[in-house]
């Protein structure tokens, strides 16, 4: 893909939440939920974003859409910097940038009919008139697009299952013909057999309509399935960003390698004989991140430099970005059999 | 090997204002000593209610165990768990049968130190003195991989991370060297790297203690690594039970096949389209008169709409409740 069809560009985005405390209610610290991330998303592309809970992936998605006002950094949507725009200007742009949420139960107003839920964005943005036949036709078209019977438009959210509600949420996001949708854990709340339905639907819609997705999830195998490129986040920073297959065949960051090795494969023969590297401990708190490389407290390869110096997020191979000091050296950032053995002994 | 648990025709219903919820509609299975059995199913498949019924943890009302037996061959001979009084069950629960639930923060008491919570089990079930219980607790904390056990004995649950809390819950479960541990989605609330730690811990403990494990989950990836046999449930019924390799290589029930092909695989290089199961899980408020999967099944024929299939032997230790023989491509002769 060439440079000129970049749709969204994120530059050094930060979102810190203040910690208020003490007698005077002063700010005594900050949760660095997103701490300087940069990437871009091209037209009709799916960028996956994975990480453990608390790594800042959801905050990143919201900060891109300006649902959280970023602390620093820029977000360009087709050359317009969203962070510098007024609230009204961002609102004018909303039709092009939409969001799908995790919990299909909480995102739909229980007192509104499906017709009202899906049609509301069109009315708000003045594209169609309330009660007009065009609006009804558009809602019917959208329902068909997400694989539902248009007759359902008179029903209310409680009459639907989780998978169907997520389809309604997708139809609402599609109503204004967006170019870009942030999908925040869109399938995590769904059962396995329903997840596949929704993922297939999202891929079909991308093929038909050319929408770009930022697909945020913690399920690595599903992210790998749907994404073209994947960003791995840890404690507010991107550790590695590359093409999906490279991320799994040739991961350079030790964190990516241990994530890959921790994900179970649904095949007993492979799974029982698998030599896996299991990370010790839990992720540290983003309110008090470790010095230097934020991963150094759990990394099996930590050297002195990692504790002191923050690694730069840099391009090792074309399109393959890594934030690890050791990635320069040949095989330097690879977790080897020896490392696994040594960590088991300790 | 001898059977440590034999469940037969268990039926549990909930009488709610909306109607009768048919949560478990005739579940039978056995558990061998020291064996790990995974129970797999989606939400509403009855997997948790089955286990709660055994432990006497179903709130009654609205719940009611309507039929079935659950023979537990423990230290005190054979007992039917479903016939025991609540005080007799209390002796078994936490003693010979340990359990681990999904959410460790709601399992632990927030105002007692973790040490007190583990010692309590030991004084209650084993009649240990405070000193003995303290020593044993320290040993248990070490065994489940909690660093600085002497210090951590005095910590409260909120001072632990999610993974560490689950380790404490596991320490409680193994405190009285149980015969069976029932683990209900023990890793679902955890991050993937922590999940790997807990699965690893379970494997080590299982070998060290020779305990049988019932592992309830919806994650077929975790099952592949830990289970010896797998029971797949759907609509409150068992649909397939088989040794783990057999189930993944040669699934016999259309639902199992659907579940397996709906999963993306980390080791796949090409992104093939996922095979999804059409429709959604059955409404448990309706009483079942036919195969509960028939609505969603590509192979359903007349008989599937007329009667409910029970488990049919389809191979060695391999049973499936389906009237259709997928290998031959024709209805089964049963």
Interface residues (C-beta under 8 A of the other chain):
Chain A: X52 X53 X161 X163 X164 X191 X192 X193 X194 X195 X196 X197 X199 X200 X203 X218 X220 X221 X222 X224 X225 X226 X244 X245 X248 X249 X258 X259 X260 X261 X262 X263 X264 X265 X266 X267 X268 X269 X270 X271 X272 X274 X276 X278 X279 X280 X282 X283
Chain B: X42 X43 X161 X162 X163 X164 X191 X192 X193 X194 X195 X196 X197 X199 X200 X218 X219 X220 X221 X222 X223 X224 X225 X227 X244 X245 X248 X258 X259 X260 X262 X263 X264 X265 X266 X267 X268 X269 X271 X273 X274 X275 X276 X277 X278 X280 X281
